[in-house]
Amino acid sequence: MAFFTRKERCKYCAGELADGKCTNPNCIAYQNTTENVNKNKEGTDNA
């Protein structure tokens, strides 16, 4: 008998998760790790 391990899937798009982050660039939960995530659109200080 073969046992298969289920990969973790994104709850929004069912794409694969890598380190708890979605790997599908079209998903709303996707975060590009090369971008600065701490950008603030309002222009206020993030201290």
HUSULVEN-V370250 format. One record per residue. N is the residue number from 1. RES is the residue in three letters. SS is DSSP state (H for helix, E for strand, - for the rest). OMEGA is omega in whole degrees, -180 to 180 (NA if undefined). Layout:
# HUSULVEN-V370250
n:N res:RES ss:SS omega:OMEGA
n:N res:RES ss:SS omega:OMEGA
This chain:
# HUSULVEN-V370250
n:1 res:MET ss:- omega:178
n:2 res:ALA ss:- omega:177
n:3 res:PHE ss:- omega:-179
n:4 res:PHE ss:- omega:175
n:5 res:THR ss:- omega:179
n:6 res:ARG ss:- omega:176
n:7 res:LYS ss:- omega:176
n:8 res:GLU ss:- omega:-178
n:9 res:ARG ss:E omega:177
n:10 res:CYS ss:- omega:-179
n:11 res:LYS ss:- omega:-179
n:12 res:TYR ss:- omega:-174
n:13 res:CYS ss:- omega:-178
n:14 res:ALA ss:- omega:175
n:15 res:GLY ss:- omega:-179
n:16 res:GLU ss:E omega:177
n:17 res:LEU ss:E omega:174
n:18 res:ALA ss:E omega:-177
n:19 res:ASP ss:- omega:179
n:20 res:GLY ss:- omega:-180
n:21 res:LYS ss:E omega:-179
n:22 res:CYS ss:E omega:-179
n:23 res:THR ss:- omega:180
n:24 res:ASN ss:- omega:-177
n:25 res:PRO ss:- omega:179
n:26 res:ASN ss:- omega:-177
n:27 res:CYS ss:- omega:179
n:28 res:ILE ss:- omega:-180
n:29 res:ALA ss:- omega:-178
n:30 res:TYR ss:E omega:176
n:31 res:GLN ss:- omega:177
n:32 res:ASN ss:- omega:-176
n:33 res:THR ss:- omega:179
n:34 res:THR ss:- omega:-180
n:35 res:GLU ss:- omega:173
n:36 res:ASN ss:- omega:-174
n:37 res:VAL ss:- omega:-174
n:38 res:ASN ss:- omega:177
n:39 res:LYS ss:- omega:-180
n:40 res:ASN ss:- omega:-175
n:41 res:LYS ss:- omega:-179
n:42 res:GLU ss:- omega:180
n:43 res:GLY ss:- omega:178
n:44 res:THR ss:- omega:-177
n:45 res:ASP ss:- omega:-180
n:46 res:ASN ss:- omega:-179
n:47 res:ALA ss:- omega:NA
